[in-house]
Amino acid sequence: DDKETLGNQDYFYSLRSEKDQKDAVTMQQLDELIADEQTSQEQKDLATNELREKTMIKDQEGRIEVNVKNKGYDDVLCSIEGNTVRIVVKTDEITDADSAQIQEIAENISGISDVIIEPKK
């Protein structure tokens, strides 16, 4: 059973690491584009807006994770892609009541109603 627990910690750790690295690369590319003198003002404006949006999404994901964790879960990973919020919760199962609470947290913070909740033991 210890190996399974370790595997789950690795699952959340590697998923979070992968996500953080991807976000960091995207944000760095946008920063470089904005700083590049060869970039047109229009492209800089688009990159600035995208960077602002990315920062806002990262903030929302973090707030959703903290609020769901506060419901008593060991670990939570949230990702917002387009108009979908995906939440992976470290638990054996999620009751309908828990699911409704998580859904409400995600909707209140992100304003997105398409929420996928995935239990991961």
N, C-alpha and C positions, 0 to 999 in steps of 0.2 A: 504493500500500500504506500510505503514511503517513496518508492520509485515513481508511482503514479502522481503523487503530490509534487515531486520534483519535476516531473514532466509537465505538469500544469503550470508550475511557476516558470519553467522554461518557455512554455507556450505564450504566456502573457508577456514575459520579458522580451522574447524574440519578436513578437508581434508589435509591441510598443517600440522597440529599438528600430525595427524596419520602418515603421510609420514616422518616427522622429527623424530618421535619416532622410527619408523621402521629402518630408516637409522642409528640413534644413537645406537640402539641395535646391528645391524649388525656390525658397526664399532667397538663397544666395544668388541664384541665377537672375531673379528679378532685381535684386540690389545691384548686381553688376550691369544689367541692362539700363537701369536708371542712371547709374554713374557714368556710363560710357558716353563720351562726347559725340560719337558717331550715330547715336540713337536719336531719331527724330523726336520732337516734342510730343507728337501724338502717341508714339510708341512708349515714351516715358510716362505719359499720363495713364495709358492702359496698364503698364507694368505697376505703376503706383497704386492704381485701383485694385489690381489683382493681389498685390502685396497686402493692402489694407484688408481685403476680403479674407485672405488666407490667415492673417493675424486674428481677425474676428472669429473665424471658424475654429482655430486652435483654442482660443479663449472659451468658446462655447463648449467644445469637446471636453476641455478640462473641468469646466463647471458642472457639466452633466456627470462626468466620472466621479467628482467629489460628492455631489448630491446623491447619486445612486449608492456609492460606498457608504455614505452616512446611514443608509437603510440597513446596514449590517453585513454587507458583502465583503469578502476578503479582497477581491480585485475586480476591477471594471475597466474595460477598454471601449472607448467611443470613437467612432469616425463618422464624419459628415461628408458625404460625397453627393454633390448635386442636390436633389431634393429628398435624399434618404439619410436617415440617421441609423447607424448600425451600432448596437451595444452588445458587447460580449461580457457576460457576467459570470464570475467564478462561483458556481453553485451546482448542486445536483439537479435541481429542478426549480422552475419558477411557477408559482401559483398564479391564477388569474388575477388575484388581488395585487400581487407583487408586480405582475406585468402591467397592470393598469397604472400603478404608482410610477413605475419607470417610464412608461409612455407619457404620463403627465409631466414628469420632470423634463424629459427630452423636448416635448412640445413647448412648454413654458420658456425654456432657455433658448431653443433654436427657432421656434416658430414653424417647425416642420412637422407635419402630421404622419408622414410615412416613416414609421419607426420599426426596425427589425431588432428583436431582442433574442439573443442566442445564449442559452445556458452552456457553460463549459465546465465540466467537473474538474 
